[in-house]
Amino acid sequence: MLKIAVQKSGRLSEGSIQLLKDTGLQFNNGRKQLLATASNFPVEILYLRDDDIPQYVQDGVADLGIVGENTLMETGKSVKVIRQLGFSKCRLSLAIPKADHYSGPEYFAGKRIATSYVNILQDFLTSNDLTAEIHPISGSVEIAPGIGLADAVMDIVSTGSTLLSNGLKEVEVVTKSEAVLIAHKAISDEKQKILDQLAFRINAVLTARGYKYILLNAPNDKIDEIIAVLPGMKSPTVLPLADKGWSSVHSVVEEKQLWEVIDKLKMKGAQGLLIIPIEKMVV
């Protein structure tokens, strides 16, 4: 039985649970429970505090964990990173009062900086040959300058709206972060086989999230031009329609290129474009 630790509640919780369910795992994720067993795969889900997950995985209490890169960096635990998971993206940034002029990292020399990420901040200061006074805070870091506790803060930033509402501006991105899948370094051969199966499913789910399936109708005399626009996995599928002189073209397009490709297809004479999400994709 493979044990996977996920955040019980918070920023990563929903994305972690959704990813596991998208791989086909069936389990109960009730709010008050600490352990759930999948009914159709040899996996147990442990619901833990985000900060505790790297320790549990390092100690082998959990075989796998889904955790933020920022938390993993801060704790410094010895685990194996399997892959980035593409959700809960954010950045860990330094912010100062909006009225202050920022000239570069040297601004922070001798300043009081409030943060929940003491180790990451210290690494930043050391790498820039700076000395500052670090104030560890476990929550509501943004209010520290307003109450006179600190001159600056370092905290997780997603949109920056919280900083702005507290009279702060983001001036330095220390590191970027997203959810990652981590594993115990000495996982058994039996559990490694289960992990390989699960990793295969996760890769299929995450690959699919970056692509869309596209169907369109095209006049036969324009098919070559339209196919040249479509990247596809190997080559698009072309099927004749009931109307003579027309065909249906099917392909897969990266989502980041989707609208640019659609504009080109319309210019080439494509009609009736249909864009469909892909649940899983094995390449």
Secondary structure as UniProt FT lines:
FT   STRAND          2..7
FT   TURN            11..12
FT   HELIX           13..22
FT   TURN            23..24
FT   TURN            31..32
FT   STRAND          35..37
FT   STRAND          43..48
FT   HELIX           50..52
FT   HELIX           53..59
FT   STRAND          64..68
FT   HELIX           69..75
FT   STRAND          80..84
FT   STRAND          90..97
FT   TURN            98..99
FT   HELIX           105..108
FT   TURN            109..110
FT   STRAND          112..115
FT   HELIX           118..127
FT   TURN            128..129
FT   STRAND          133..136
FT   HELIX           141..143
FT   TURN            144..148
FT   STRAND          152..157
FT   HELIX           161..165
FT   TURN            166..167
FT   STRAND          168..177
FT   STRAND          179..183
FT   TURN            185..186
FT   HELIX           189..209
FT   STRAND          211..219
FT   HELIX           220..222
FT   HELIX           223..229
FT   STRAND          237..240
FT   TURN            244..245
FT   STRAND          246..254
FT   HELIX           255..257
FT   HELIX           258..267
FT   TURN            268..269
FT   STRAND          271..277
//
